[in-house]
């Protein structure tokens, strides 16, 4: 019972600490640049066209689910030829899911390069 009470504040404390360090480091960096005489326009520079996040999530999720589905199919084929199902299913599912995520990374990289 007591561990739940302790863990929750620790999680919130860590999240707050990371956010605070990010904001304070960014502020110090900006103040140092201003002291050196840098223009304020570097803080608000226009970024070139970036691929929307929802497209990246949909592509990666779709390829991950395709990899899992193909992994289940291949694992079922492997069990039919005599490989132990305790090894075939987790191995092929994780392998093909990882290949799907890796493919998603390269597709997303190409998509952002074309934009």
Secondary structure, 3 states (H helix, E strand, C coil): CHHHHHHHHHHHHHHHHHHHHHHHHHHHHHHHHHHCCCCHHHHHCCCCCCCCHHHHHHHHHHHHHHHHHHHHHHHHHHHHCCCCHHHHHHHHHHHHHHHHHHHHHHHHHHHHHHC
